[in-house]
Amino acid sequence: MFQQFSSQTVLENIIDPITDSIVFRGVRTAGADDLKPERANVFNMGATFLPLPGLTLDIDYWRFDYQDIIVKESAQAIIDANPFDPKIIREVGQILRIDTSYINAPAVTTDGIDLKGVYTFESKNGDFFTLSADITYISKYMIQTVPGGVKQDVSGSRNFRTFARSLPKWRSTLGGQWSRDALAASVFVRTISGYEDDQRDTPIDRHITVDTQLQYDFSN
């Protein structure tokens, strides 16, 4: 319903090749009532290993092959294709607004791997430990913008100039937890890999956060 009948306006930084400048302008996205339902062929294969007591290892391969996927047009892609497109509202040469819509993109194919490991053990003095790792890797994200067009891999890109979202190649969470009687502590290190900012052709550094928690159960 939202993709067919909505109307939404947001402000975006837009590169205008006519004036060779970056402008902050409104992008109005209107619904499209002629959208077709998107379809997908999905394949998933996984395995679980228990090599040691308390240790669980999971590996999953996934693949999605979308047809007629519903996406929002990229305002920058419209300008890159034709700076004088009627969807670009100008006054005295300056961009006032860009009108976009929801469309059915011809095809999107993506695959990758999920890895997960959990190891739980108890020490001789009664301490409980849990070590964990969770990693997702995107092998490729192939998009086709027009029927019969060339597919391009946009994984590892911010995708400012395409309809795809930002797609870092991998994300990971490494964790450690400890507990003893009423006291517990944990630390998690979350990492998002660096990727390319295709608006300015500059790299974006990887992002790392560290979350820690200390807990005491007063009911014990």
C-alpha positions in Angstrom: 0.0 0.0 0.0 2.8 2.4 0.9 4.7 1.7 -2.3 1.6 2.2 -4.4 -0.2 5.2 -2.9 2.2 7.1 -0.6 4.0 10.4 -1.1 7.1 11.3 0.8 9.7 14.1 0.6 13.2 14.0 2.1 16.2 16.2 1.8 19.4 14.9 0.2 22.8 16.1 -1.0 22.7 15.9 -4.8 25.6 16.4 -7.2 24.5 18.5 -10.1 26.8 18.0 -13.2 25.3 21.1 -14.8 26.5 23.6 -12.1 29.3 21.3 -10.9 28.1 21.7 -7.3 26.6 19.7 -4.4 23.1 21.0 -3.5 20.8 20.1 -0.6 17.4 19.6 -2.2 14.1 17.9 -1.7 13.5 14.5 -3.2 9.8 13.6 -3.6 8.9 10.0 -3.9 5.4 9.1 -5.1 3.8 5.7 -5.1 3.2 3.8 -8.4 -0.1 1.9 -8.7 1.2 -0.2 -11.7 3.8 -2.1 -9.6 4.1 -5.9 -10.1 4.6 -8.2 -7.2 8.2 -9.0 -6.7 9.3 -12.7 -6.9 12.4 -14.5 -5.6 14.1 -17.9 -5.9 15.8 -18.6 -2.6 18.4 -21.3 -1.9 19.9 -22.0 1.5 22.2 -24.8 2.6 23.8 -25.1 6.1 25.5 -27.5 8.5 26.1 -27.7 12.2 29.1 -29.2 13.8 29.7 -30.3 17.4 33.5 -31.0 17.4 33.9 -30.7 21.2 31.6 -30.7 24.3 30.1 -27.2 24.6 31.3 -26.1 21.2 28.8 -25.5 18.3 29.8 -24.4 14.9 27.2 -23.3 12.2 27.8 -22.5 8.6 25.1 -21.3 6.1 25.3 -20.5 2.4 22.4 -18.4 1.1 21.4 -17.1 -2.3 18.5 -14.8 -3.4 17.5 -14.3 -7.0 14.9 -11.5 -7.2 12.7 -10.7 -10.2 10.7 -7.4 -10.4 12.1 -6.4 -7.0 10.4 -3.2 -5.8 12.9 -0.4 -5.2 12.9 3.4 -4.9 14.5 5.3 -7.7 17.8 7.0 -6.9 17.6 10.7 -7.4 21.3 10.8 -8.2 21.0 8.0 -10.8 18.3 10.0 -12.5 20.6 13.1 -12.7 23.6 11.0 -13.8 21.6 9.5 -16.7 20.1 12.8 -17.9 20.6 16.1 -16.1 17.6 17.5 -18.0 15.2 14.7 -17.2 11.6 16.1 -16.7 11.7 14.6 -13.2 14.3 17.2 -12.3 12.5 20.4 -11.5 14.7 23.4 -12.2 14.5 27.2 -12.1 17.0 29.4 -13.8 19.2 26.3 -14.1 19.1 25.5 -10.4 17.6 22.3 -9.1 14.5 22.9 -7.0 13.3 19.3 -6.5 13.7 15.8 -7.9 10.7 13.6 -8.4 11.2 9.9 -8.0 8.9 6.8 -7.7 8.9 3.2 -6.8 9.7 0.9 -9.7 10.2 -2.8 -10.5 13.9 -3.3 -11.0 14.6 -6.1 -13.5 16.8 -8.3 -11.4 18.9 -8.6 -8.2 21.1 -11.6 -7.3 22.9 -11.8 -4.1 24.7 -14.6 -2.1 26.9 -14.9 0.9 27.8 -16.9 4.0 26.8 -16.8 7.6 29.3 -18.3 10.2 28.5 -18.7 13.9 30.4 -20.4 16.7 29.5 -20.7 20.4 31.8 -22.3 23.1 30.5 -22.7 26.6 32.5 -24.2 29.5 32.9 -24.2 33.2 36.2 -23.8 35.1 37.2 -25.9 38.1 36.3 -23.0 40.5 32.8 -22.6 39.3 33.2 -19.9 36.7 31.0 -20.2 33.6 32.3 -18.8 30.3 30.8 -18.3 26.9 32.8 -17.3 23.8 30.9 -16.5 20.6 31.5 -15.3 17.1 28.9 -14.3 14.5 30.0 -13.3 11.0 28.0 -12.4 7.8 29.8 -12.1 4.5 28.2 -10.8 1.3 29.9 -12.4 -1.7 28.2 -10.3 -4.3 25.1 -8.2 -4.9 24.4 -8.0 -8.6 21.9 -5.5 -9.8 20.3 -4.8 -13.2 18.8 -1.3 -13.6 17.2 -1.8 -17.0 15.9 -5.0 -18.7 18.7 -6.6 -20.7 21.2 -4.2 -19.2 24.6 -5.3 -17.8 24.6 -6.5 -14.2 27.0 -4.9 -11.8 28.2 -6.0 -8.4 27.5 -3.2 -5.9 28.6 -5.0 -2.7 31.1 -3.0 -0.7 29.6 0.3 -1.8 27.5 3.0 -0.2 25.3 2.9 -3.3 24.4 6.6 -3.4 24.1 6.4 -7.2 22.0 3.2 -7.4 18.8 1.9 -5.9 20.6 -0.5 -3.6 21.2 0.2 0.1 24.7 0.6 1.7 26.3 -2.9 1.5 29.5 -3.4 3.5 31.0 -6.7 2.6 31.0 -8.2 6.1 29.8 -7.7 9.6 30.9 -9.5 12.7 30.1 -9.8 16.4 32.7 -11.3 18.8 31.6 -11.8 22.4 32.7 -13.1 25.7 30.5 -13.7 28.8 31.5 -14.7 32.3 29.3 -15.6 35.3 29.8 -16.8 38.9 27.0 -17.1 41.4 25.1 -13.8 41.3 27.8 -11.8 39.3 28.0 -11.7 35.5 29.9 -9.7 32.9 30.0 -9.6 29.2 31.8 -7.8 26.3 30.9 -7.7 22.7 33.0 -6.2 19.8 30.9 -5.4 16.7 32.6 -4.6 13.4 31.3 -3.4 10.1 33.8 -3.5 7.3 34.9 -0.4 5.3 33.3 0.3 2.0 33.3 2.8 -0.9 31.5 6.1 -0.8 30.4 6.3 -4.4 29.1 9.9 -4.0 32.6 11.3 -3.4 34.7 8.3 -4.6 36.4 8.0 -1.2 36.7 5.0 1.2 34.7 4.7 4.4 36.7 3.2 7.3 35.5 0.2 9.1 33.3 0.8 12.2 34.0 -0.9 15.5 31.9 -0.6 18.7 32.6 -2.3 22.1 29.7 -3.0 24.4 30.3 -4.1 28.0 27.9 -5.0 30.8 28.2 -5.9 34.4 25.3 -7.6 36.2 24.5 -8.6 39.8 21.4 -10.7 40.7 20.2 -9.4 44.1 17.6 -12.3 44.3 20.4 -14.8 45.0 
